[in-house]
């Protein structure tokens, strides 16, 4: 029970992000994920083509 009370008191001290900050951060994560996926896809394409040329 002491642990639960400690958790509750710590949760009250936490500064939670606003809805606007959440939307912004989510947008950043999605954008970076898409860019990274495109980057990896291009690397895969390049190395696949090089492999086909040399082997």
Secondary structure, DSSP 8 states (H G I E B T S, - for coil): -HHHHHHHHHHHH-----HHHHHHHHHHHHHHHHHHHHHHHHHHHHHHHHHHHH-
